[in-house]
Amino acid sequence: MARMRCAECNSEVPLAAGERIGFRDDCSHCGADLHTCHNCTYHDPSAYNECREPNSERVSDRQRANRCDYFGPAEREGGSGDARKSALSQLDALFKK
């Protein structure tokens, strides 16, 4: 069984062998869209068009569901939700006078 993590809440999304994420699938934990650039194995903010797939079309909102045919579920840790908020609050505390 493959696994992926929601980029918003970091919850594990179990995938059966060969199962694909559909264009309209959402996270059962937080309701966020799953077929997004941030959940894709090709997403790379440092690459041209923020994607390592050279034939992909530009996607303007990378956190919303899209119709990219190159989407592959990423196996990396997500967590832009709570982890990001925690990191930002730590930075704010660090730089307060």
N, CA, C and O atoms as CSV, one atom per row, in Angstrom:
chain,resi,resn,atom,element,x,y,z
A,1,MET,N,N,0.846,-1.185,0.000
A,1,MET,CA,C,0.000,0.000,0.000
A,1,MET,C,C,0.887,1.243,0.000
A,1,MET,O,O,1.777,1.387,0.839
A,2,ALA,N,N,0.636,2.122,-0.938
A,2,ALA,CA,C,1.366,3.386,-1.014
A,2,ALA,C,C,0.765,4.362,-0.009
A,2,ALA,O,O,-0.342,4.166,0.490
A,3,ARG,N,N,1.506,5.394,0.267
A,3,ARG,CA,C,0.975,6.402,1.179
A,3,ARG,C,C,1.342,7.779,0.674
A,3,ARG,O,O,2.348,7.968,-0.010
A,4,MET,N,N,0.538,8.695,1.012
A,4,MET,CA,C,0.808,10.103,0.717
A,4,MET,C,C,0.295,10.885,1.906
A,4,MET,O,O,-0.529,10.383,2.672
A,5,ARG,N,N,0.760,12.082,2.067
A,5,ARG,CA,C,0.292,12.935,3.161
A,5,ARG,C,C,-0.330,14.192,2.584
A,5,ARG,O,O,0.178,14.771,1.623
A,6,CYS,N,N,-1.421,14.598,3.175
A,6,CYS,CA,C,-2.093,15.831,2.771
A,6,CYS,C,C,-1.154,17.004,3.035
A,6,CYS,O,O,-0.590,17.119,4.123
A,7,ALA,N,N,-0.988,17.867,2.049
A,7,ALA,CA,C,-0.094,19.016,2.196
A,7,ALA,C,C,-0.640,20.048,3.177
A,7,ALA,O,O,0.115,20.896,3.653
A,8,GLU,N,N,-1.917,19.996,3.485
A,8,GLU,CA,C,-2.511,20.968,4.399
A,8,GLU,C,C,-2.439,20.535,5.856
A,8,GLU,O,O,-2.021,21.314,6.713
A,9,CYS,N,N,-2.844,19.295,6.146
A,9,CYS,CA,C,-2.934,18.873,7.554
A,9,CYS,C,C,-1.948,17.762,7.920
A,9,CYS,O,O,-1.863,17.368,9.083
A,10,ASN,N,N,-1.208,17.261,6.942
A,10,ASN,CA,C,-0.198,16.228,7.146
A,10,ASN,C,C,-0.798,14.867,7.506
A,10,ASN,O,O,-0.072,13.980,7.955
A,11,SER,N,N,-2.101,14.686,7.320
A,11,SER,CA,C,-2.737,13.392,7.583
A,11,SER,C,C,-2.344,12.413,6.486
A,11,SER,O,O,-2.198,12.787,5.323
A,12,GLU,N,N,-2.178,11.157,6.875
A,12,GLU,CA,C,-1.834,10.135,5.894
A,12,GLU,C,C,-3.060,9.784,5.059
A,12,GLU,O,O,-4.163,9.610,5.578
A,13,VAL,N,N,-2.837,9.685,3.753
A,13,VAL,CA,C,-3.882,9.300,2.813
A,13,VAL,C,C,-3.480,7.944,2.246
A,13,VAL,O,O,-2.579,7.870,1.410
A,14,PRO,N,N,-4.138,6.863,2.692
A,14,PRO,CA,C,-3.760,5.534,2.197
A,14,PRO,C,C,-4.195,5.337,0.749
A,14,PRO,O,O,-5.302,5.716,0.366
A,15,LEU,N,N,-3.317,4.744,-0.047
A,15,LEU,CA,C,-3.616,4.461,-1.449
A,15,LEU,C,C,-3.316,2.996,-1.734
A,15,LEU,O,O,-2.224,2.515,-1.431
A,16,ALA,N,N,-4.262,2.296,-2.306
A,16,ALA,CA,C,-4.035,0.914,-2.715
A,16,ALA,C,C,-3.070,0.916,-3.894
A,16,ALA,O,O,-2.923,1.932,-4.573
A,17,ALA,N,N,-2.418,-0.202,-4.140
A,17,ALA,CA,C,-1.470,-0.303,-5.249
A,17,ALA,C,C,-2.155,0.090,-6.556
A,17,ALA,O,O,-3.193,-0.464,-6.917
A,18,GLY,N,N,-1.567,1.041,-7.249
A,18,GLY,CA,C,-2.111,1.489,-8.521
A,18,GLY,C,C,-3.257,2.483,-8.424
A,18,GLY,O,O,-3.739,2.965,-9.449
A,19,GLU,N,N,-3.701,2.798,-7.224
A,19,GLU,CA,C,-4.812,3.749,-7.051
A,19,GLU,C,C,-4.336,5.152,-7.385
A,19,GLU,O,O,-3.213,5.537,-7.058
A,20,ARG,N,N,-5.202,5.905,-8.038
A,20,ARG,CA,C,-4.877,7.284,-8.419
A,20,ARG,C,C,-5.728,8.262,-7.617
A,20,ARG,O,O,-6.820,7.929,-7.157
A,21,ILE,N,N,-5.212,9.458,-7.463
A,21,ILE,CA,C,-5.972,10.542,-6.836
A,21,ILE,C,C,-6.779,11.206,-7.940
A,21,ILE,O,O,-6.218,11.631,-8.950
A,22,GLY,N,N,-8.087,11.298,-7.757
A,22,GLY,CA,C,-8.955,11.915,-8.751
A,22,GLY,C,C,-8.948,13.432,-8.660
A,22,GLY,O,O,-8.525,14.004,-7.656
A,23,PHE,N,N,-9.417,14.068,-9.711
A,23,PHE,CA,C,-9.444,15.535,-9.764
A,23,PHE,C,C,-10.288,16.149,-8.658
A,23,PHE,O,O,-10.038,17.279,-8.238
A,24,ARG,N,N,-11.277,15.416,-8.190
A,24,ARG,CA,C,-12.200,15.959,-7.176
A,24,ARG,C,C,-11.997,15.357,-5.793
A,24,ARG,O,O,-12.777,15.644,-4.885
A,25,ASP,N,N,-10.985,14.541,-5.608
A,25,ASP,CA,C,-10.756,13.913,-4.306
A,25,ASP,C,C,-10.309,14.947,-3.280
A,25,ASP,O,O,-9.588,15.894,-3.595
A,26,ASP,N,N,-10.759,14.738,-2.033
A,26,ASP,CA,C,-10.345,15.641,-0.963
A,26,ASP,C,C,-9.915,14.834,0.252
A,26,ASP,O,O,-10.199,13.641,0.355
A,27,CYS,N,N,-9.235,15.494,1.159
A,27,CYS,CA,C,-8.725,14.871,2.370
A,27,CYS,C,C,-9.893,14.550,3.302
A,27,CYS,O,O,-10.729,15.410,3.577
A,28,SER,N,N,-9.944,13.317,3.781
A,28,SER,CA,C,-11.037,12.933,4.671
A,28,SER,C,C,-10.893,13.575,6.052
A,28,SER,O,O,-11.853,13.607,6.822
A,29,HIS,N,N,-9.708,14.081,6.366
A,29,HIS,CA,C,-9.484,14.690,7.679
A,29,HIS,C,C,-9.806,16.186,7.691
A,29,HIS,O,O,-10.522,16.662,8.572
A,30,CYS,N,N,-9.271,16.931,6.701
A,30,CYS,CA,C,-9.448,18.395,6.730
A,30,CYS,C,C,-10.283,18.941,5.570
A,30,CYS,O,O,-10.649,20.116,5.576
A,31,GLY,N,N,-10.589,18.096,4.567
A,31,GLY,CA,C,-11.416,18.539,3.446
A,31,GLY,C,C,-10.657,19.259,2.342
A,31,GLY,O,O,-11.274,19.709,1.377
A,32,ALA,N,N,-9.339,19.383,2.455
A,32,ALA,CA,C,-8.550,20.071,1.434
A,32,ALA,C,C,-8.486,19.235,0.155
A,32,ALA,O,O,-8.552,18.007,0.199
A,33,ASP,N,N,-8.356,19.912,-0.971
A,33,ASP,CA,C,-8.191,19.225,-2.249
A,33,ASP,C,C,-6.909,18.411,-2.222
A,33,ASP,O,O,-5.908,18.854,-1.660
A,34,LEU,N,N,-6.923,17.219,-2.826
A,34,LEU,CA,C,-5.728,16.378,-2.867
A,34,LEU,C,C,-5.000,16.438,-4.209
A,34,LEU,O,O,-3.781,16.273,-4.257
A,35,HIS,N,N,-5.737,16.674,-5.301
A,35,HIS,CA,C,-5.109,16.715,-6.630
A,35,HIS,C,C,-4.571,18.124,-6.871
A,35,HIS,O,O,-5.060,18.848,-7.738
A,36,THR,N,N,-3.553,18.504,-6.086
A,36,THR,CA,C,-2.953,19.839,-6.158
A,36,THR,C,C,-1.454,19.728,-6.392
A,36,THR,O,O,-0.856,18.674,-6.175
A,37,CYS,N,N,-0.864,20.810,-6.829
A,37,CYS,CA,C,0.589,20.826,-7.043
A,37,CYS,C,C,1.347,20.513,-5.753
A,37,CYS,O,O,2.352,19.802,-5.782
A,38,HIS,N,N,0.878,21.033,-4.635
A,38,HIS,CA,C,1.589,20.829,-3.367
A,38,HIS,C,C,1.574,19.379,-2.909
A,38,HIS,O,O,2.383,18.995,-2.065
A,39,ASN,N,N,0.672,18.566,-3.447
A,39,ASN,CA,C,0.623,17.142,-3.124
A,39,ASN,C,C,1.281,16.282,-4.202
A,39,ASN,O,O,1.250,15.054,-4.118
A,40,CYS,N,N,1.869,16.909,-5.203
A,40,CYS,CA,C,2.406,16.183,-6.355
A,40,CYS,C,C,3.904,15.916,-6.212
A,40,CYS,O,O,4.652,16.742,-5.687
A,41,THR,N,N,4.314,14.766,-6.682
A,41,THR,CA,C,5.718,14.385,-6.628
A,41,THR,C,C,6.608,15.273,-7.503
A,41,THR,O,O,7.811,15.372,-7.258
A,42,TYR,N,N,6.033,15.914,-8.514
A,42,TYR,CA,C,6.809,16.776,-9.415
A,42,TYR,C,C,6.922,18.216,-8.930
A,42,TYR,O,O,7.696,18.990,-9.494
A,43,HIS,N,N,6.178,18.589,-7.912
A,43,HIS,CA,C,6.211,19.980,-7.422
A,43,HIS,C,C,7.582,20.302,-6.841
A,43,HIS,O,O,8.090,19.595,-5.971
A,44,ASP,N,N,8.164,21.382,-7.340
A,44,ASP,CA,C,9.472,21.832,-6.884
A,44,ASP,C,C,9.530,23.348,-7.034
A,44,ASP,O,O,9.687,23.845,-8.149
A,45,PRO,N,N,9.408,24.096,-5.935
A,45,PRO,CA,C,9.395,25.557,-6.015
A,45,PRO,C,C,10.633,26.158,-6.681
A,45,PRO,O,O,10.579,27.289,-7.164
A,46,SER,N,N,11.736,25.430,-6.716
A,46,SER,CA,C,12.955,25.981,-7.322
A,46,SER,C,C,13.065,25.678,-8.815
A,46,SER,O,O,13.973,26.185,-9.474
A,47,ALA,N,N,12.167,24.869,-9.360
A,47,ALA,CA,C,12.203,24.516,-10.780
A,47,ALA,C,C,11.418,25.535,-11.605
A,47,ALA,O,O,10.587,26.275,-11.079
A,48,TYR,N,N,11.701,25.553,-12.910
A,48,TYR,CA,C,10.934,26.395,-13.821
A,48,TYR,C,C,9.464,26.006,-13.724
A,48,TYR,O,O,9.139,24.819,-13.735
A,49,ASN,N,N,8.581,26.978,-13.630
A,49,ASN,CA,C,7.146,26.745,-13.516
A,49,ASN,C,C,6.786,25.976,-12.241
A,49,ASN,O,O,5.671,25.472,-12.110
A,50,GLU,N,N,7.742,25.888,-11.301
A,50,GLU,CA,C,7.588,25.184,-10.025
A,50,GLU,C,C,7.232,23.715,-10.209
A,50,GLU,O,O,6.563,23.125,-9.361
A,51,CYS,N,N,7.681,23.120,-11.324
A,51,CYS,CA,C,7.361,21.731,-11.629
A,51,CYS,C,C,8.539,21.072,-12.342
A,51,CYS,O,O,9.125,21.649,-13.258
A,52,ARG,N,N,8.880,19.845,-11.906
A,52,ARG,CA,C,9.966,19.111,-12.546
A,52,ARG,C,C,9.510,18.379,-13.804
A,52,ARG,O,O,10.337,17.798,-14.506
A,53,GLU,N,N,8.225,18.394,-14.099
A,53,GLU,CA,C,7.713,17.792,-15.332
A,53,GLU,C,C,7.742,18.866,-16.427
A,53,GLU,O,O,6.947,19.806,-16.380
A,54,PRO,N,N,8.638,18.745,-17.407
A,54,PRO,CA,C,8.813,19.816,-18.396
A,54,PRO,C,C,7.605,20.032,-19.310
A,54,PRO,O,O,7.488,21.109,-19.895
A,55,ASN,N,N,6.715,19.072,-19.457
A,55,ASN,CA,C,5.576,19.210,-20.364
A,55,ASN,C,C,4.311,19.707,-19.675
A,55,ASN,O,O,3.279,19.870,-20.325
A,56,SER,N,N,4.377,19.945,-18.390
A,56,SER,CA,C,3.169,20.381,-17.673
A,56,SER,C,C,2.825,21.828,-18.005
A,56,SER,O,O,3.698,22.644,-18.302
A,57,GLU,N,N,1.537,22.120,-17.946
A,57,GLU,CA,C,1.084,23.490,-18.162
A,57,GLU,C,C,1.172,24.260,-16.857
A,57,GLU,O,O,1.171,23.667,-15.778
A,58,ARG,N,N,1.247,25.568,-16.954
A,58,ARG,CA,C,1.324,26.414,-15.762
A,58,ARG,C,C,0.012,26.337,-14.997
A,58,ARG,O,O,-1.070,26.379,-15.583
A,59,VAL,N,N,0.125,26.225,-13.685
A,59,VAL,CA,C,-1.033,26.217,-12.789
A,59,VAL,C,C,-0.917,27.458,-11.915
A,59,VAL,O,O,0.098,27.661,-11.248
A,60,SER,N,N,-1.955,28.285,-11.919
A,60,SER,CA,C,-1.863,29.550,-11.180
A,60,SER,C,C,-2.048,29.372,-9.673
A,60,SER,O,O,-1.334,30.005,-8.894
A,61,ASP,N,N,-2.977,28.537,-9.248
A,61,ASP,CA,C,-3.208,28.321,-7.817
A,61,ASP,C,C,-2.805,26.890,-7.469
A,61,ASP,O,O,-3.555,25.952,-7.737
A,62,ARG,N,N,-1.639,26.721,-6.881
A,62,ARG,CA,C,-1.060,25.407,-6.634
A,62,ARG,C,C,-1.648,24.692,-5.412
A,62,ARG,O,O,-1.334,23.527,-5.169
A,63,GLN,N,N,-2.492,25.375,-4.650
A,63,GLN,CA,C,-3.120,24.754,-3.483
A,63,GLN,C,C,-4.548,24.297,-3.769
A,63,GLN,O,O,-5.183,23.690,-2.907
A,64,ARG,N,N,-5.056,24.578,-4.956
A,64,ARG,CA,C,-6.412,24.179,-5.337
A,64,ARG,C,C,-6.341,23.023,-6.325
A,64,ARG,O,O,-5.331,22.837,-7.003
A,65,ALA,N,N,-7.409,22.252,-6.403
A,65,ALA,CA,C,-7.467,21.125,-7.336
A,65,ALA,C,C,-7.248,21.616,-8.763
A,65,ALA,O,O,-7.713,22.689,-9.147
A,66,ASN,N,N,-6.532,20.807,-9.539
A,66,ASN,CA,C,-6.291,21.144,-10.934
A,66,ASN,C,C,-6.439,19.890,-11.790
A,66,ASN,O,O,-6.623,18.794,-11.260
A,67,ARG,N,N,-6.360,20.042,-13.091
A,67,ARG,CA,C,-6.581,18.943,-14.027
A,67,ARG,C,C,-5.284,18.471,-14.667
A,67,ARG,O,O,-5.312,17.942,-15.778
A,68,CYS,N,N,-4.170,18.643,-14.011
A,68,CYS,CA,C,-2.877,18.236,-14.568
A,68,CYS,C,C,-2.831,16.709,-14.727
A,68,CYS,O,O,-3.094,15.967,-13.780
A,69,ASP,N,N,-2.497,16.262,-15.927
A,69,ASP,CA,C,-2.431,14.822,-16.205
A,69,ASP,C,C,-1.145,14.179,-15.696
A,69,ASP,O,O,-1.038,12.953,-15.673
A,70,TYR,N,N,-0.172,14.986,-15.290
A,70,TYR,CA,C,1.111,14.456,-14.820
A,70,TYR,C,C,1.140,14.239,-13.312
A,70,TYR,O,O,2.158,13.801,-12.776
A,71,PHE,N,N,0.053,14.532,-12.623
A,71,PHE,CA,C,0.021,14.432,-11.169
A,71,PHE,C,C,0.393,13.031,-10.701
A,71,PHE,O,O,-0.110,12.030,-11.210
A,72,GLY,N,N,1.278,12.989,-9.728
A,72,GLY,CA,C,1.637,11.746,-9.055
A,72,GLY,C,C,1.679,12.035,-7.565
A,72,GLY,O,O,2.296,13.021,-7.164
A,73,PRO,N,N,1.047,11.217,-6.722
A,73,PRO,CA,C,1.007,11.503,-5.286
A,73,PRO,C,C,2.399,11.495,-4.668
A,73,PRO,O,O,3.153,10.533,-4.814
A,74,ALA,N,N,2.722,12.563,-3.986
A,74,ALA,CA,C,4.028,12.692,-3.334
A,74,ALA,C,C,4.054,11.883,-2.048
A,74,ALA,O,O,3.046,11.784,-1.348
A,75,GLU,N,N,5.189,11.316,-1.745
A,75,GLU,CA,C,5.339,10.535,-0.513
A,75,GLU,C,C,6.032,11.337,0.577
A,75,GLU,O,O,6.356,10.796,1.634
A,76,ARG,N,N,6.262,12.617,0.330
A,76,ARG,CA,C,6.940,13.462,1.317
A,76,ARG,C,C,5.961,13.944,2.382
A,76,ARG,O,O,4.744,13.840,2.235
A,77,GLU,N,N,6.528,14.466,3.441
A,77,GLU,CA,C,5.709,15.038,4.516
A,77,GLU,C,C,5.085,16.332,4.019
A,77,GLU,O,O,5.744,17.132,3.354
A,78,GLY,N,N,3.837,16.533,4.337
A,78,GLY,CA,C,3.163,17.782,4.010
A,78,GLY,C,C,3.222,18.692,5.213
A,78,GLY,O,O,4.290,18.908,5.786
A,79,GLY,N,N,2.083,19.225,5.597
A,79,GLY,CA,C,2.015,19.956,6.846
A,79,GLY,C,C,2.089,21.452,6.740
A,79,GLY,O,O,2.541,22.114,7.674
A,80,SER,N,N,1.655,22.009,5.622
A,80,SER,CA,C,1.688,23.460,5.543
A,80,SER,C,C,0.672,24.081,6.487
A,80,SER,O,O,0.715,25.290,6.717
A,81,GLY,N,N,-0.230,23.301,7.033
A,81,GLY,CA,C,-1.253,23.805,7.952
A,81,GLY,C,C,-0.691,24.107,9.322
A,81,GLY,O,O,-0.154,25.194,9.532
A,82,ASP,N,N,-0.794,23.176,10.268
A,82,ASP,CA,C,-0.371,23.399,11.644
A,82,ASP,C,C,1.134,23.614,11.764
A,82,ASP,O,O,1.572,24.470,12.533
A,83,ALA,N,N,1.928,22.858,11.024
A,83,ALA,CA,C,3.377,22.994,11.113
A,83,ALA,C,C,3.818,24.376,10.640
A,83,ALA,O,O,4.720,24.976,11.224
A,84,ARG,N,N,3.185,24.878,9.586
A,84,ARG,CA,C,3.544,26.191,9.066
A,84,ARG,C,C,3.172,27.287,10.071
A,84,ARG,O,O,3.947,28.214,10.304
A,85,LYS,N,N,1.988,27.171,10.656
A,85,LYS,CA,C,1.562,28.164,11.652
A,85,LYS,C,C,2.495,28.159,12.849
A,85,LYS,O,O,2.837,29.218,13.374
A,86,SER,N,N,2.907,26.984,13.283
A,86,SER,CA,C,3.820,26.870,14.405
A,86,SER,C,C,5.168,27.503,14.075
A,86,SER,O,O,5.736,28.224,14.895
A,87,ALA,N,N,5.674,27.236,12.886
A,87,ALA,CA,C,6.965,27.804,12.474
A,87,ALA,C,C,6.883,29.326,12.397
A,87,ALA,O,O,7.809,30.017,12.821
A,88,LEU,N,N,5.789,29.852,11.861
A,88,LEU,CA,C,5.638,31.304,11.765
A,88,LEU,C,C,5.540,31.948,13.140
A,88,LEU,O,O,6.101,33.022,13.359
A,89,SER,N,N,4.840,31.313,14.066
A,89,SER,CA,C,4.721,31.891,15.412
A,89,SER,C,C,6.085,31.858,16.116
A,89,SER,O,O,6.406,32.768,16.880
A,90,GLN,N,N,6.891,30.812,15.863
A,90,GLN,CA,C,8.228,30.756,16.435
A,90,GLN,C,C,9.122,31.864,15.860
A,90,GLN,O,O,9.906,32.470,16.591
A,91,LEU,N,N,9.006,32.122,14.582
A,91,LEU,CA,C,9.775,33.215,13.971
A,91,LEU,C,C,9.344,34.572,14.512
A,91,LEU,O,O,10.177,35.435,14.786
A,92,ASP,N,N,8.035,34.752,14.663
A,92,ASP,CA,C,7.534,36.014,15.230
A,92,ASP,C,C,8.092,36.223,16.639
A,92,ASP,O,O,8.518,37.326,16.982
A,93,ALA,N,N,8.091,35.173,17.447
A,93,ALA,CA,C,8.618,35.278,18.817
A,93,ALA,C,C,10.113,35.567,18.812
A,93,ALA,O,O,10.607,36.288,19.679
A,94,LEU,N,N,10.821,35.023,17.864
A,94,LEU,CA,C,12.265,35.212,17.780
A,94,LEU,C,C,12.624,36.655,17.460
A,94,LEU,O,O,13.593,37.193,17.995
A,95,PHE,N,N,11.841,37.280,16.586
A,95,PHE,CA,C,12.180,38.623,16.131
A,95,PHE,C,C,11.407,39.742,16.830
A,95,PHE,O,O,11.504,40.898,16.421
A,96,LYS,N,N,10.643,39.420,17.877
A,96,LYS,CA,C,9.965,40.458,18.653
A,96,LYS,C,C,10.988,41.205,19.494
A,96,LYS,O,O,11.988,40.643,19.941
A,97,LYS,N,N,10.711,42.472,19.693
A,97,LYS,CA,C,11.603,43.286,20.528
A,97,LYS,C,C,11.154,43.269,21.956
A,97,LYS,O,O,11.782,43.898,22.808
